């Protein structure tokens, strides 16, 4: 589905001032290409276009981002920059990889 939404030149200029490695987080339900706006797929695509220019990333809190699950987004801020924290193992992997307790 192609949306013919008009993007404001002023808004685009303001949003396109993203720094290298910028992150945009949409706090919303999953953003789908359908008639149910908001959230708007056209806006998501515009954000992604802006972020591609600076090596950034777009996240939506309502969409799966790790192990195909919707989980809270956690960012780590350090002198090197901002990174999305990722778990080493999913909860299921932790449970199944734990050794059984020994009797005796």
N, C-alpha and C positions, 0 to 999 in steps of 0.2 A: 504494500500500500504506500503510495507516494503522497506526502502531504505538501501542500503548496503554501506553507506558513511563511510569512514575510518576516525576515530578521531585521530588527532595527539596527541601522548603521552605528548609532551611538552606543547601543548596548553591546554590539559585537566588538567595538573598539575598547570599551571598558573591560569586557571579559577577556579579550585577547592580550591583556597585559600580564599574563601568567608568566611566572619565573620558570627557569629550567627545572624540570622534574616536579612541577606542580601537581597537586592532587585536588580533585573536586569530588565531594561526597554528597550524593543525593539521599536525603533521609525520606524514603518513600517506599511504597509497594513496588513490585517489579515493574519496570518500564517496558511496556509491550507496544508493538506496532499495531495498534487498534484505535477505535474511536473513543476510548475511555481516557480522556485527558482531564485533569492532570493525573499522573505524570505524563509528560509529552515526549514522544520518541524523537520528534524534530529537535527539541532542546538538547536531549541526550546526544544526538548526533553532532550538534553544533559544539557542545562541550568537548566531545571526543576529537573533533577536528582541531580545535584550539589546542588541546593537550598533545596531540600528535606532533604539532609544530615545536613543542618544547620538551618532548620526551616525558610527558606526564602521564597520569592515569586517572580514569573515571571509575568511581565505585558507587553502587546503589545498596543501601542497607537492607533492602528487601529482596535482593537477588543472591543466589548462591555464589560464593567466591572461593570456598575452600572445601575440598572433598565433596563437592556438589551439594553442600548444605548452606542454609542461611544461618550465619553466625555473626556475633558482634564483630565489628571492625576494630582492631587495635593497631594503633600506629606507635612506632618508637621514634622518638626525637633524639638525635645525637648531634655532635659537632659535624658529622659527615652528612647530615640531612635527615629527612623523614622517610621511614620505610614502613610498609605494612608488616606487622608481626605475623608470622605463620607458625602454626604448631608443627612439631616434628612428626607427630603421630595423631591420628584420629582417636577418639575415645574407644572405638571398637578395637583398633589395633593395640592400644595399651592393655585392654582387658584380655585379649587373646594372646598377647605376648608375655604376660606375667606368668612366672612359673607357679605351679600348684604348690600349696604349703605341704611340707613334709610331716608325716605322722611320726610321733615318738619323741 
